[in-house]
Amino acid sequence: MTRVGVVGWGVYIPRYRIRTEEVARLWGDDPQRIADVYLVNEKSVEALDEDAVTIAVEAARIALRRAGVSRERVGAVYVGTESKPYAVKPIASILIDALGLRNDILAVDMEFACKAGGDGLAAIAGLVEAGRVEYGIAVGVDTSQGEPGEHLDYSASSGGAALVVGRDGVAAELEAMYAYASDTPDFWRRDGSPYPMHGEGFTGEPAYFRHIIEAVRGLVSKYGYKPADFTYAVFHQPNGRFPLRVASALGIPMDRVKPGIVVTHIGNTYNASALIGFARVLEMAKPGDRILLVTYGSGAGSDAFVFRVTDVITERQRAPAPAVEHMLRNKVYVDYAQYLKMRKMIKLLE
Amino acid sequence: MRHESVPMYWRNIPQYYRLVAKRCRQCGAVYFPPALRCRCGSAELEDYDELPHEGRLVEYTVLYQVGTDFLKQKPLIVGLVELNGGVRAVGQIVDAQPDRLAPGTRVELVFRRVAVDGRHGLIMYGYKFRPVQP
């Protein structure tokens, strides 16, 4: 029997974008300096009538279409996000009815900053391996928050990615995974707070770099991989600089990392960040390629996965479903006022 | 604000979320929005969950005078869409500029927020359409 793995993928990126220079214009920053520091040229913005629920539905619809899996065979749906429209009321149950899935399945919302989407992938892989479900859908989605004028205003963006995970029709087999987590005060949002806070000085070394490097080193030493084994490496992308730096620390050449970097074009989609990069790489991968996927969530933790691409990949790449490249290309620019309206940051009397 | 009641929204979820229609068991006619009785006289209608999610714009109108739920979304574009296969559905057209639309424009179904019951109430989701990007 073949290994569990990714049967289909789907990405949804809202059509609107705001340029880094437009945000810088508002807040008196030097746009060139900002773009140089974060390597983010523009970011995606959800429409007024979009949120984490609608984006999750769109990504999951595309993933199911690409996988060619019938709705009746899906036994679990996991959604990872930190931008739930409701503090209490799940997204996963809305997905069941929006996708027309069976009602007698496992539906779960998960939170671990930007890592929960990938955690859904790990959970579903386990359920499939145990024979409890045939297929599951893991979704990572966010309409991430950033305080206007603060540096997250340049990167926090919106998007979603969904993976159909199963054992039949696998396009990328899950070969190995390794996790690493610790209590790290790098980034948090208290209940009721509109915007997150950063623990000054914690964002880089003790948080992003420590957890990703430990997860990858653990994986490599447990399963005997070498950096050269990975055709592509995809990391969580809070900005354009961090994934390049972490790859260099791990001895992974730049040309293996760059194909999976989408933050430059759409900003940081949080729970969808690494997964959109992964989907983009799946759309260019060849049978036999090995893909390293590493998520990261503040607070903090990192999951490292290794996938081996199968012959099924070419069929999935040709499936009648929108590609990541198509979503990246189709865009409409908005100004800062439209951005505030779309992100519901203008205070309205209701 | 005046909008649909929570029970009514809940009852219509299959129709709003994924275009679940009714099909006549006698003559096969499909109805969207769902009907209770078929033109052939039969009252034996079953759920039909297979309407295509793509079609063409038949006609549309641009509204500047809108209900309270839509005041912040002006102008509101409402279109009549002929889904592939021939069934027609009325819906909001989004991600579109009115002057770039025309009868025949290819559209696809999207899932969006339709109405929001204030700051503390329910968010009501449903289908809308948007132009297909080449």
Interface residues (C-beta under 8 A of the other chain):
Chain A: R15 A47 L48 D49 E50 D51 V53 T54 V57 E58 R61 P85 Y86 I94 D97 A98 L99 G100 H326 N330 V332 K341 L348 E350
Chain B: M1 I13 P14 Y17 R18 V20 D49 H53 K72 Q73 V94 D95 V110 F111 R112 R113 V114 V116 G118 R119 I123 Y125 K128 Q133
